[in-house]
Amino acid sequence: MSKLIIGEKEYFKGIGQINYEGSESDNPLAYRWYDENRVVAGKTLKDHLRFAVAYWHSFNANGSDPFGGPTLFFPWNESTDVITRARAKADAAFEFISKIGFPFYCFHDIDLVDYGDQVAENEKRLATLVDYLKEKQQASGIKLLWGTANVFSHPRYMNGAATNPDFQVLAHAGAQIKAALDATIALGGENYVFWGGREGYSTLLNTLMKREQEHLAKMLHLAKDYARSQGFNGTFFIEPKPCEPTKHQYDYDAATVLGFMRHYDLLDDFKLNLEVNHATLAGHTFQHELQVAADAGVLGSIDANRGDYQNGWDTDQFPNNLNDVTEAMLIILEAGGLGGGGTNFDAKIRRNSTDQADLFYAHIGGADTFARALIAADNILQSSDYKKIRANRYASYDQGKGKEFEEGKLTLTDLRNIAEASGEPATISGKQEYLENLINRYI
């Protein structure tokens, strides 16, 4: 549990430290399942889940959407002075994170402090906030899970950043990424994330796709080489998303990014940061994306949220579906856990959630959902016949001719002769309904 830290002004008055009270508790400001010290599969829940608060949604998002203006007016955003406002936001952020009891936070550079159009001035502003955040981290024990640069919001990035057809825009993106890397390193960040918010196209009529992807790969290598030269030993993550705001993004899904990393020799330094809502936008389940990454050894970190089944866009809601999260935790546990990352709540309270306590309810619910799902998944792996059923489906490859096939000892003619000799195969059930019921039993 992080140390409770409150600045000169308390922003979340009347709300103290959020503690674990057990599944029988009726206290909405307490954990019912997330006991950070509970040991599951050899590690505490805190070490398994490595929860992080998203600086952008929790302290910057104002409730606006394409159809309406702000509805959330935060007292830490009242000052007209850029640095004063940024420090107040940091005070509020660390008060909240320490009260919620999470060990980590994540940020984009412009989440910490507003940027203007001058490179040197932006670097100065960010460095000032880094010094302030160092004090906050030291006082609270809260750490930085990862940092990143927002190279998609500014109008200059309307045609992309590293994939922009204008070299001058690409240069600005490089400057911003360098500063964000410097900040991440200075704050002891454990990882660094790249999300290509506008690294894609709206129409191929004006796009040289091969050239743009080559430029993106070059930028990733330049960033990696620079960070390593500055002593950064953490992992770089790429976060897939198929579309929105572009028609097609080059980091479409886990398989696409995996192919990109292989093609451009990035596998030694990069893994994937996977988001639930991005997976569903790509037409996949989150479990599918996790499995693709786990099978390739590039499962690094996750953004925990969900979409709305009736809205085909990135709604970034807090997770609450136990079945889905339990299935996800089965994959993560069998993969040996996350590869250096954690569980970042890249989710925002709803536009009409205007009470101070709503931000706490959201994170408490998300943490409890993941903790309960992890406990259920471990019980399934340890106590049920889940693994046995899956192993039995593929038992024919564990011996005899099936094993010889996997070992590359059979020819296509051999397969033909085996089929003729053995006749029509027996019908074997996949037991899907049984396994779906099994998940429910352990929840």
ABEGO torsion letter per residue (X at the ends): XBBBBBBABBABBGBBBBBBAEAABABAABBAABBAABBBGGBBAAAAAGBBBBAAAAAABAGBBAABBBABBBAAAABABAAAAAAAAAAAAAAAAAAAGBABBBBBAAAABBBBABAAAAAAAAAAAAAAAAAAAAAAGBBBABBBBBBAABAAAAAEBAABABAAAAAAAAAAAAAAAAAAAAAGBABBBBBBAABBBABAAABBAAAAAAAAAAAAAAAAAAAAAAGBABBBBBBBBABOABABBABABAAAAAAAAAAAGAAAABBBBBBAAAAAAAGBBAAAAAAAAAAAGABABBBBBBBBAABABBAGBBBABAAAAAAAAAAAAAAGEBBGBBBBBBBBBBAABABAAAAAAAAAAAAAAAAAAAAAAAAAAAABAAAAAAAAAAAAAABEAAAAAAAGABBAAAAAAAAAAAEBBBBBBAGAAAAAAAAAAAX
